[in-house]
Every structure is written in structure tokens, then in C-alpha cells.
Amino acid sequence: MGLTPVRDAEVAAIVTTLEMRQKPPLRPLPASRLRLARWEAPTPDRYRVLFRRVGAPWLWFSRLVIDEAALRAIIHDPAVAIYAVVDPAGIEVGMVELDFRQPATCEISYFALIPELAGQGFGRWLMAETLARAWTKGIARVWLHTCTLDHPSALNFYRAQGFTAIQRTIETFADPRITGHLPPETAPQIPLLSRR
């Protein structure tokens, strides 16, 4: 057993890939004051605002660093479905992104609520809504990944929803707080080791 150093300007995470190979049994959707609103071809700016709002606490950065044309190609692809989670006041408080670009497969690319909604049962509602949309005709596999930078309960939550862990990998990347893609005060639970 050994430790592998990570550069001061980088972050490392253990990524767990999980999948579902059978549609879960139907059960009543939990009640919620929230709703899902489908975004048809959002502008990259609008998409990034929501992505940052829900993902910054967990150092989500991937959609902040790709160029606008590459982002537009993904979020305007007819095989990618993007939903905003909206509260009764019309405020966007979460997001779901489903990627159907691989045959018979749905990747839950992004699934998140703002941290203020954690622990209130909204995650179970959102996953039920997500799975109802993911398991469309012809889908044989729904999968996602989470990592040790996500909410501490994320892995157990996905397993409780019926996902099975199938792979673990280690990811290292330039800290987006150092590269300027996220403010330095973002995700204070993850130590910021360098500002070089």
C-alpha cells in the first residue's frame, strides 16, 4: 500500500461508476413542491449559470472549461435532455442532464440540487423523476458516476436507489479555483493548497 502525491495545484478524487440494468419496479412518486422544467437548446451562458449554481460546491468544472462550440454541441444534441429543477417561486434550484447518445443506454450526466435542499427528501423525488425519464423504450442500462468530492451521502444515496457500483477510478485535475474557473472560496470543505 502506498500514497501517490498530488500536486498542490491539483485535486484528486475517487470516482465510482454505478449502473442499473433493469428498470426499477413502479412505485408512487414522492410528493414535492419542486418541478422539472425541460430546457430545449439552452444558451451556453444560461446552462453554465445553473451548472455553476448547483455544481460549484462540489467543484464541478467540466462544462466551465470547454469552449462554447463544444458545449453547444452537447447541450443542443437532440439525444441530450436537460432539465432545471424549479421551486414554486420559479427559481432554478437543481438540474438533471440525461445523455441518450449511446445505443440502449442513458447516462445521468448531471444530477444535483443546491446544498440548501439536502436532507429534505427532494433527492428521492428528483431521482424518481429522473429514472422515469431515463428508462424510455429500448433502454437497457442507466448509469452515472459520483466521486469523493460530491456530497458525502451521494454514493450511498445512489446505491439505495437501486444502482450497483461497477468500477472505481482515480481522477486528478487542475484545481478550478486556482485556474480561475471557480472563485477561491468555493467548496471550503476541499482544501485549497496553492494559488500559484
C-alpha positions, 0 to 999 in steps of 0.5 A: 500500500502506498500514497501517490502525491498530488500536486498542490495545484491539483485535486484528486478524487475517487470516482465510482461508476454505478449502473442499473440494468433493469428498470426499477419496479413502479412505485408512487412518486414522492410528493414535492413542491419542486418541478422539472422544467425541460430546457430545449437548446439552452444558451451556453451562458444560461446552462453554465449559470445553473451548472455553476449554481448547483455544481460549484460546491462540489467543484464541478468544472467540466462544462466551465472549461470547454469552449462554447462550440463544444458545449453547444454541441452537447447541450443542443444534441437532440439525444441530450435532455436537460432539465432545471429543477424549479421551486414554486417561486420559479427559481432554478434550484437543481438540474438533471442532464440525461445523455441518450447518445449511446445505443440502449443506454442513458447516462445521468450526466448531471444530477444535483440540487443546491446544498440548501435542499439536502436532507429534505427528501427532494433527492428521492423525488428528483431521482424518481423523476429522473429514472422515469425519464431515463428508462424510455423504450429500448433502454437497457442500462442507466448509469452515472458516476459520483466521486469523493468530492460530491456530497458525502451521502451521494454514493450511498444515496445512489446505491439505495436507489437501486444502482450497483457500483461497477468500477472505481477510478482515480481522477486528478485535475487542475484545481478550478479555483486556482485556474480561475474557473471557480472563485477561491472560496468555493467548496471550503470543505476541499482544501485549497493548497496553492494559488500559484 
